[in-house]
Amino acid sequence: MIIKKFQGKTESEATEAAKKELGNAVVIMNVRSVKKKGFLSFLKSPQVEVTVALEEESEKPKAPTMTALEQLAAKQKEINEKRVDESETKMVNNPPVNMVKNDIIMEEPKQDSKQDSLEEKIDSLENLLKKKLEDTQQTSSKPDGQANDEKNDDENDDTLKFTKLLYNMMVDNEVHEKYAGAIIEEAQKTNKPGMPFDYMLTNIYQKMILKFGNPAVISPSTKGPKVVYFVGPTGVGKTTTIAKIASKLCVEDKKKVALLTADTYRIAAAEQLRTYANILEVPFRIIYSAAEIEQAYEEFHDYDYILVDTAGHSHHNEEQKNNTNIMIHAVDDIAQTEVYLVLSATTKYRDLTSIADTYKEMSDYKIIFTKLDETTALGNLLNLRLYTGFELSYVTYGQNVPDDIDKFNPQTTVKNILGGRQ
């Protein structure tokens, strides 16, 4: 199967480009509006991106069947609808006091709907400052001589207002005060008197980008399959995230993937992953001990990746912490491994640091943030990056499989943090 993305000023133009290259048999899988990259991208016209798929002749079935991606989407829709029906019945018959979030939730608006206004937010930041400065000038009527004498003081006062406004924007978007203050302090060291506000804004923007760094995504092993563990608390969407990553590795990257689950506490999670494995036509195993991971490594030695779903648990549960620790180190001597800590962007900062500390005792890891569609404040992404020193990798913003997942984008995230809430 060939899957490619094409861009144009309109959907028709992008689709026409796809058909010109791949032929009229292409199937449009997704259409979305995208912004051009770069700090001044808000000055550029948006583009329409279409994702198309084309089955190669050798892959075409004798009878019409759905592709793996279409089956995944259909299965996810079925699960979502079933979950919604069950939730509605439960709410009517027995409303719960505390509602526990499962891996499958009602579909929320995609990240794109929030990203469309990010550039406008950055622009409005400067407009807000200008308005404040104009108000100050209107209420301050001083003699010309005194105004000239105090010109430098006014410029310094304006600079202070601007930096304070940026600081408040970061804190409002849940960047921790100590990190927001440190960023402002660093930027002020390079600021000069009379420096334009847009330069100051760019300076802070770039410093935040550097602090985030580039996304660290799953990389291939140099010898044998890469064993990738996914760890984290319950309810953050580990199983769905693994399904999304597996589908992209299989369908887009043409890699051989095997799926394992050590989550023997939740039968539904294991069956959910088994369903995705069947659709993708990849091996699936339930493992109960560290020795079985080693056996699976030998069995799938000619594969590219072995993805392991571990049991979600409270980071205060010592027994389950010990079990997870044993699992993720089961093949350290014979395989190349990576650990990904899956966290929800809606979790409080204090809880995030506690969870991060717990898993740091077990292993170094990379961070995946889920549920970006359920919050308007992304400051915790920066907080945890600076707190742990570990790299961010993927972000998810919905329950649609195989969609609603991307590599972490530092530029988009910083614009959101500096742009303030809707």
Secondary structure, DSSP 8 states (H G I E B T S, - for coil): -EEEEEEESSHHHHHHHHHHHH-TT-EEEEEEEE---STTGGGS--EEEEEEEE--GGG--SS----HHHHHHHHHHHHHHHHHHHHHHHHHHS--SS----S-------HHHHHTTHHHHHHHHHHHHHHHHHHHHHH----HHHHHHTHHHHHHHHHHHHHHHHHHHHHHTT--HHHHHHHHHHHHHH--TT--HHHHHHHHHHHHHHHH---------SSS-EEEEEE--TTS-HHHHHHHHHHIIIIIS---EEEEE---S-HHHHHHHHHHHHHHT--EEE--SHHHHHHHHHHTTTSSEEEEE-----TT-HHHHHHHHHHHTTTTTTSEEEEEEEEETTS-HHHHHHHHHHHHTT---EEEEE-GGG-S--HHHHHHHHHH---EEEEE-SS-SSSSEEE--HHHHHHHHHH---
